[in-house]
């Protein structure tokens, strides 16, 4: 699904493009190179590849698989996608140990405990071919990506800033969502102090397209959603979290789908 001049959504739970456990998976067309940002849980790989083909891309042209943070729903398909396309996996330096051993991921035991994974689930490691850290820049063909680490949701949470057809896009993973909602968790590695410290890295970027890891994206005035998030983090009232709403959706919709 084309959403920008060189930007496509090729996997998603909420948009029904791939498996119900998949995050939003974005494809960046840099001409001579293609990058997939996040891969979903791993059960929607066939759908992701089919969606790439439907958008006119040969999966064999995929050169980069970029992980925003080391939560399994964002990198579970990376190993298979690398095997099937030959693309290199890039991950945040602070999440590299979890990419090598997914069972180190703090949320894994809770997701297993609360039956959020399908029967017979087995996690697949995806040791990164390269890592990146805050302030790094690298090219995907003609498109340059700037790495911005915003700790809070996790220690390795990474955003990617880029230009596309005169618009400025920010891929936010689980850092900031539509309406300024945040990736607040009751989980090891989460930190309100980190969020308050780092959110200001995003407040003056002039973002047009806000491209989160779940739920809806926006193609204009994305900066206003970031400003709202920063405002809420500056107050003493707990900000809204995306995941509370998503938990209601899980109980109402996803468990039924998983049992079919």
One Martini backbone bead per residue (centre of mass of N, CA, C, O) as a GRO file, in nm:
protein
  260
    1UNK     BB    1   0.089   0.041   0.029
    2UNK     BB    2   0.083   0.355  -0.073
    3UNK     BB    3   0.206   0.665   0.125
    4UNK     BB    4   0.441   0.759  -0.067
    5UNK     BB    5   0.673   0.819  -0.296
    6UNK     BB    6   0.885   0.599  -0.115
    7UNK     BB    7   0.630   0.465   0.049
    8UNK     BB    8   0.532   0.160   0.231
    9UNK     BB    9   0.275  -0.069   0.331
   10UNK     BB   10   0.334  -0.438   0.398
   11UNK     BB   11   0.252  -0.445   0.713
   12UNK     BB   12  -0.038  -0.533   0.934
   13UNK     BB   13  -0.282  -0.547   1.165
   14UNK     BB   14  -0.493  -0.304   1.146
   15UNK     BB   15  -0.487  -0.322   0.810
   16UNK     BB   16  -0.477  -0.634   0.716
   17UNK     BB   17  -0.188  -0.727   0.568
   18UNK     BB   18  -0.135  -0.932   0.805
   19UNK     BB   19  -0.072  -1.052   1.085
   20UNK     BB   20  -0.213  -0.996   1.408
   21UNK     BB   21   0.106  -0.971   1.528
   22UNK     BB   22   0.170  -0.731   1.353
   23UNK     BB   23   0.326  -0.471   1.270
   24UNK     BB   24   0.434  -0.208   1.116
   25UNK     BB   25   0.554  -0.234   0.771
   26UNK     BB   26   0.810  -0.061   0.603
   27UNK     BB   27   0.882   0.062   0.271
   28UNK     BB   28   1.187   0.172   0.120
   29UNK     BB   29   1.256   0.355  -0.184
   30UNK     BB   30   1.600   0.405  -0.310
   31UNK     BB   31   1.615   0.238  -0.584
   32UNK     BB   32   1.901   0.066  -0.533
   33UNK     BB   33   1.729   0.038  -0.260
   34UNK     BB   34   1.577  -0.162   0.010
   35UNK     BB   35   1.365  -0.104   0.305
   36UNK     BB   36   1.273  -0.277   0.599
   37UNK     BB   37   1.064  -0.170   0.868
   38UNK     BB   38   1.013  -0.412   1.015
   39UNK     BB   39   0.855  -0.767   1.044
   40UNK     BB   40   0.721  -0.874   1.266
   41UNK     BB   41   0.655  -1.193   1.409
   42UNK     BB   42   0.662  -1.425   1.140
   43UNK     BB   43   0.353  -1.509   1.023
   44UNK     BB   44   0.370  -1.270   0.769
   45UNK     BB   45   0.582  -1.310   0.539
   46UNK     BB   46   0.418  -1.382   0.289
   47UNK     BB   47   0.253  -1.121   0.287
   48UNK     BB   48   0.483  -0.919   0.264
   49UNK     BB   49   0.594  -1.024  -0.006
   50UNK     BB   50   0.327  -0.992  -0.162
   51UNK     BB   51   0.301  -0.685  -0.117
   52UNK     BB   52   0.555  -0.607  -0.265
   53UNK     BB   53   0.467  -0.723  -0.538
   54UNK     BB   54   0.201  -0.553  -0.563
   55UNK     BB   55   0.397  -0.282  -0.560
   56UNK     BB   56   0.652  -0.375  -0.766
   57UNK     BB   57   0.846  -0.571  -0.590
   58UNK     BB   58   1.133  -0.746  -0.566
   59UNK     BB   59   1.248  -0.918  -0.297
   60UNK     BB   60   1.548  -0.949  -0.410
   61UNK     BB   61   1.597  -0.621  -0.363
   62UNK     BB   62   1.639  -0.650  -0.075
   63UNK     BB   63   1.885  -0.492   0.157
   64UNK     BB   64   1.711  -0.397   0.417
   65UNK     BB   65   1.674  -0.462   0.778
   66UNK     BB   66   1.498  -0.266   1.015
   67UNK     BB   67   1.517  -0.216   1.368
   68UNK     BB   68   1.370  -0.036   1.626
   69UNK     BB   69   1.326  -0.288   1.834
   70UNK     BB   70   1.359  -0.563   2.083
   71UNK     BB   71   1.068  -0.677   1.986
   72UNK     BB   72   0.924  -0.948   1.851
   73UNK     BB   73   0.694  -0.798   1.679
   74UNK     BB   74   0.951  -0.650   1.510
   75UNK     BB   75   1.164  -0.928   1.450
   76UNK     BB   76   1.050  -1.226   1.391
   77UNK     BB   77   1.096  -1.211   1.053
   78UNK     BB   78   1.401  -1.157   0.986
   79UNK     BB   79   1.539  -1.429   0.932
   80UNK     BB   80   1.358  -1.521   0.695
   81UNK     BB   81   1.398  -1.271   0.517
   82UNK     BB   82   1.699  -1.304   0.481
   83UNK     BB   83   1.691  -1.588   0.355
   84UNK     BB   84   1.486  -1.499   0.107
   85UNK     BB   85   1.665  -1.217   0.012
   86UNK     BB   86   1.963  -1.119   0.143
   87UNK     BB   87   1.931  -0.926   0.354
   88UNK     BB   88   2.029  -0.694   0.588
   89UNK     BB   89   2.063  -0.663   0.937
   90UNK     BB   90   1.950  -0.388   1.139
   91UNK     BB   91   2.038  -0.281   1.473
   92UNK     BB   92   2.035  -0.187   1.779
   93UNK     BB   93   2.291  -0.190   1.994
   94UNK     BB   94   2.106  -0.228   2.265
   95UNK     BB   95   1.954  -0.498   2.110
   96UNK     BB   96   2.151  -0.728   2.011
   97UNK     BB   97   2.121  -0.953   2.226
   98UNK     BB   98   1.820  -1.014   2.161
   99UNK     BB   99   1.854  -1.087   1.863
  100UNK     BB  100   2.032  -1.339   1.945
  101UNK     BB  101   1.822  -1.368   2.217
  102UNK     BB  102   1.485  -1.350   2.258
  103UNK     BB  103   1.463  -1.462   2.567
  104UNK     BB  104   1.567  -1.177   2.687
  105UNK     BB  105   1.299  -1.059   2.653
  106UNK     BB  106   1.090  -0.935   2.892
  107UNK     BB  107   0.799  -0.990   2.744
  108UNK     BB  108   0.793  -1.294   2.682
  109UNK     BB  109   0.681  -1.419   2.952
  110UNK     BB  110   0.407  -1.266   2.940
  111UNK     BB  111   0.303  -1.362   2.665
  112UNK     BB  112   0.299  -1.656   2.753
  113UNK     BB  113   0.126  -1.635   3.012
  114UNK     BB  114  -0.121  -1.475   2.834
  115UNK     BB  115  -0.160  -1.613   2.551
  116UNK     BB  116  -0.027  -1.437   2.288
  117UNK     BB  117   0.065  -1.702   2.164
  118UNK     BB  118   0.088  -1.951   1.973
  119UNK     BB  119   0.089  -2.263   1.942
  120UNK     BB  120   0.427  -2.357   1.935
  121UNK     BB  121   0.605  -2.138   2.002
  122UNK     BB  122   0.914  -2.003   1.839
  123UNK     BB  123   1.193  -1.837   1.862
  124UNK     BB  124   1.393  -1.619   1.638
  125UNK     BB  125   1.694  -1.547   1.561
  126UNK     BB  126   1.881  -1.219   1.455
  127UNK     BB  127   2.167  -1.152   1.387
  128UNK     BB  128   2.329  -0.880   1.316
  129UNK     BB  129   2.514  -0.721   1.058
  130UNK     BB  130   2.434  -0.442   1.193
  131UNK     BB  131   2.475  -0.136   1.376
  132UNK     BB  132   2.312   0.131   1.564
  133UNK     BB  133   2.312   0.481   1.669
  134UNK     BB  134   2.299   0.773   1.793
  135UNK     BB  135   2.339   0.986   1.499
  136UNK     BB  136   2.328   0.812   1.277
  137UNK     BB  137   2.398   0.756   0.925
  138UNK     BB  138   2.223   0.622   0.629
  139UNK     BB  139   2.185   0.455   0.321
  140UNK     BB  140   1.898   0.407   0.088
  141UNK     BB  141   2.029   0.491  -0.153
  142UNK     BB  142   1.871   0.805  -0.196
  143UNK     BB  143   1.813   0.759   0.115
  144UNK     BB  144   1.833   0.922   0.423
  145UNK     BB  145   1.910   0.812   0.757
  146UNK     BB  146   1.827   0.903   1.088
  147UNK     BB  147   1.933   0.832   1.411
  148UNK     BB  148   1.693   0.812   1.697
  149UNK     BB  149   1.724   0.781   2.033
  150UNK     BB  150   1.432   0.689   2.246
  151UNK     BB  151   1.402   0.648   2.553
  152UNK     BB  152   1.150   0.423   2.745
  153UNK     BB  153   1.018   0.181   2.623
  154UNK     BB  154   1.324   0.138   2.559
  155UNK     BB  155   1.671   0.143   2.536
  156UNK     BB  156   1.652   0.094   2.192
  157UNK     BB  157   1.472   0.309   2.087
  158UNK     BB  158   1.400   0.384   1.737
  159UNK     BB  159   1.437   0.643   1.503
  160UNK     BB  160   1.354   0.756   1.160
  161UNK     BB  161   1.486   1.006   0.952
  162UNK     BB  162   1.328   1.148   0.650
  163UNK     BB  163   1.305   1.208   0.299
  164UNK     BB  164   0.987   1.250   0.093
  165UNK     BB  165   0.885   1.441  -0.145
  166UNK     BB  166   0.914   1.701   0.065
  167UNK     BB  167   0.891   1.514   0.310
  168UNK     BB  168   0.886   1.445   0.660
  169UNK     BB  169   0.990   1.147   0.817
  170UNK     BB  170   0.882   0.932   1.107
  171UNK     BB  171   1.002   0.647   1.249
  172UNK     BB  172   0.882   0.527   1.583
  173UNK     BB  173   0.765   0.278   1.656
  174UNK     BB  174   0.700   0.285   2.022
  175UNK     BB  175   0.714   0.595   2.104
  176UNK     BB  176   0.497   0.729   1.895
  177UNK     BB  177   0.155   0.818   1.850
  178UNK     BB  178  -0.137   0.883   1.783
  179UNK     BB  179  -0.216   1.162   1.981
  180UNK     BB  180   0.050   1.117   2.174
  181UNK     BB  181   0.096   0.844   2.233
  182UNK     BB  182   0.254   0.592   2.436
  183UNK     BB  183   0.504   0.332   2.530
  184UNK     BB  184   0.379   0.222   2.797
  185UNK     BB  185   0.525   0.010   3.060
  186UNK     BB  186   0.529  -0.293   3.273
  187UNK     BB  187   0.873  -0.304   3.227
  188UNK     BB  188   1.168  -0.392   3.170
  189UNK     BB  189   1.329  -0.081   3.051
  190UNK     BB  190   1.133   0.108   3.139
  191UNK     BB  191   1.115   0.490   3.130
  192UNK     BB  192   1.018   0.801   3.224
  193UNK     BB  193   1.288   0.947   3.241
  194UNK     BB  194   1.374   0.885   2.955
  195UNK     BB  195   1.140   1.014   2.810
  196UNK     BB  196   1.175   1.304   2.921
  197UNK     BB  197   1.467   1.337   2.809
  198UNK     BB  198   1.420   1.238   2.483
  199UNK     BB  199   1.168   1.372   2.341
  200UNK     BB  200   1.325   1.641   2.250
  201UNK     BB  201   1.451   1.518   1.988
  202UNK     BB  202   1.146   1.558   1.834
  203UNK     BB  203   1.023   1.867   1.863
  204UNK     BB  204   1.214   2.008   1.597
  205UNK     BB  205   1.168   1.847   1.297
  206UNK     BB  206   0.920   1.886   1.101
  207UNK     BB  207   0.693   1.674   1.085
  208UNK     BB  208   0.473   1.508   0.871
  209UNK     BB  209   0.531   1.194   0.895
  210UNK     BB  210   0.374   0.965   1.109
  211UNK     BB  211   0.536   0.629   1.177
  212UNK     BB  212   0.419   0.384   1.343
  213UNK     BB  213   0.410   0.045   1.474
  214UNK     BB  214   0.101   0.125   1.522
  215UNK     BB  215  -0.158   0.189   1.371
  216UNK     BB  216  -0.195   0.497   1.277
  217UNK     BB  217  -0.105   0.722   1.033
  218UNK     BB  218   0.052   1.031   0.922
  219UNK     BB  219   0.096   1.282   0.640
  220UNK     BB  220   0.020   1.533   0.828
  221UNK     BB  221   0.114   1.700   1.106
  222UNK     BB  222   0.303   1.519   1.296
  223UNK     BB  223   0.422   1.719   1.509
  224UNK     BB  224   0.165   1.752   1.688
  225UNK     BB  225   0.190   1.469   1.825
  226UNK     BB  226   0.463   1.519   1.958
  227UNK     BB  227   0.386   1.766   2.125
  228UNK     BB  228   0.178   1.620   2.297
  229UNK     BB  229   0.369   1.418   2.425
  230UNK     BB  230   0.555   1.628   2.559
  231UNK     BB  231   0.338   1.765   2.728
  232UNK     BB  232   0.254   1.512   2.896
  233UNK     BB  233   0.551   1.467   3.011
  234UNK     BB  234   0.531   1.764   3.165
  235UNK     BB  235   0.336   1.631   3.351
  236UNK     BB  236   0.182   1.459   3.636
  237UNK     BB  237   0.015   1.305   3.446
  238UNK     BB  238  -0.049   1.026   3.304
  239UNK     BB  239  -0.011   0.919   3.012
  240UNK     BB  240  -0.106   0.788   2.733
  241UNK     BB  241  -0.147   0.452   2.622
  242UNK     BB  242  -0.158   0.242   2.360
  243UNK     BB  243  -0.172  -0.051   2.508
  244UNK     BB  244  -0.446  -0.038   2.643
  245UNK     BB  245  -0.617  -0.036   2.391
  246UNK     BB  246  -0.489  -0.294   2.265
  247UNK     BB  247  -0.588  -0.488   2.486
  248UNK     BB  248  -0.884  -0.467   2.421
  249UNK     BB  249  -0.855  -0.572   2.132
  250UNK     BB  250  -0.745  -0.843   2.207
  251UNK     BB  251  -0.987  -0.951   2.372
  252UNK     BB  252  -1.203  -0.899   2.135
  253UNK     BB  253  -1.028  -1.001   1.859
  254UNK     BB  254  -0.754  -1.175   1.854
  255UNK     BB  255  -0.822  -1.441   2.000
  256UNK     BB  256  -1.023  -1.534   1.788
  257UNK     BB  257  -0.829  -1.546   1.550
  258UNK     BB  258  -0.618  -1.746   1.682
  259UNK     BB  259  -0.850  -1.988   1.706
  260UNK     BB  260  -0.922  -2.039   1.389
   0.00000   0.00000   0.00000
